[in-house]
């Protein structure tokens, strides 16, 4: 069975422009990466945990912001490594600079025997949809495409 992950795609509308909140992964491997490196806040479920509950928990852990629905289910996507990501979109707003992430520990530098702590996400930012598609991992672009199509269908975005 493929690995599973669940996450939330927060969007806001300001002056008729829709933007989505994306997270930049923390840790030394992503320091110099930008386009194609950003992601939605997401993580793996605990055994028996409902996937929407996972998405809400992970969003809060990675941003320090408690998400509030309603939630729009998006079609699952498969990342390059095979992991299946289940996602929901929701409307919200925040100051990305005020967000704080949980941390993880890893050996750094490699083979040094030293354990270092890094934030799971080192920053978050709102991007207009076109820019977000450049920033996000290519396999997650369909999440933005589906949100965009849904908002157009609801008359919330110009066609």
N, C-alpha and C positions, 0 to 999 in steps of 0.2 A: 504494500500500500504506500503511495507517495506521501511525503511529508506534507503537512497541512499548516497553513497560517491564516490568520484572520485579522482584518484591519479596517480602519475608517478613513474615508476621504472627506475632509471638512471643506465646505465651500461657502463663499460669501458673495454678495452682490453689492458693489459700491458704484454709484453713479452709472448704473447700467452695465458695468463691467463685472463679469464673473471671474473670481479668483479661487484657486484651491491651495490648501495648506499642504506643503510637502516637508519632509524631514530629511536632513542630511546625516548619513550614518557617522557615528563617532568612531574613534580609534585611529591608529596610525595608518591603516591601509587606505583610508578615504580622505586624508588630509588634503591632497592635491587634486582630488577628483571632483568634478562639478557636473557638467552635462552628462546625462545618462547614469548618474550615481544616486540621485535623490529617490525617495520612496514614500509610500503612505506609512503612517505609524501602524505597525502590525506585529504579530508574534504568534507563537505556537500555543495551542490549547492545552490546558491541564487535562488529564484523563477524565473522560465523561463530561467535559465542560461544553456548554452550548457555544457555537461559533460566534454569534453576535455578542454574547457575554465576554468571550475572549477578546473580540475586537474592541469593545468598550474598555476592558481592563488594560489592554496593551496601549490604547490611545492615552489613557490617563497616566500610566506608568511612564510613557515616553515623552509626554508633554506637560504633565502636572495639571492638565485641564480636564474636568469631568465633562464628557460629551453628553448632550441632551438631544434626543430624537425629536421628531420622527426620523426613522432611518429608511433609506431607499436601497433595497438590495441590488447589487450589481452582479453581473455574470462572473463566475470564478475564472481566473486566469492561471496559466501554468508558466512558471518562471523557467529560465534556462536550465537550472539544476534539477528541474522536475517538480519542485514544490508547487502545490496548488494553493493559491491565495483566494480566500473568500473575502469579499469587501462590501461595505455599505457606505453610502454617501449621506451626509447630513449637513444642514445649514447651521452655521455658527460664525463667531467672530472672536478674535482675541488679539493681543499684542504679542507677536511671535518672540520678541526680545525678552518677554517676561516668562517664557516657558522654561521649564527645567526637566531634565531627563533622569531616569534611573541610570545606574552604572553597571558595567560588567568588568570582570578581571580576566586578564590574559597574560601569558608570558611575553615580555617585551624588553629588549629586542629578542628575536627568536634565538632559542638555544642558550639564552643567558642565565636561565634559572630564576630570573627576577620576575615577580608578578606585579603588574601595574593595573590601575583602575582607570577606565575611560567611560565617558557618558555614552549611552546607547545611541543617542542622537546628539550631535554637537550644536545644531541650530535648526530652526524651522523658519519657513518663509512662505508668504502668500505669493502666488504667481498667476498672471492671466493664463487662460487655457493654452494659448499657443506657446508661450514660454514654458509652461509646465510640461508640455509634451517633449521639449528639448531637455529639460532637467531630470525628469523621472526615468527610471529604468525602462528600457524599450518594451519589455514584456508587460509593464504596467500601464502603458499608453491606452490600451482598450478600456481601462477603468475611466479615464478622463473622457474618452470618446463617447462611452455610454452615458456618462453624466451629462455631457454636452447635448447629445441627442435627446435625452429625457427632458432637459430644461427647454430645449427648442420646441419639443412636442407639447409642453405645458405653456408655451408662449412666454416663457421667462427669459428667453434669449432670442435675438434676431436671427432669422434664417440666413 
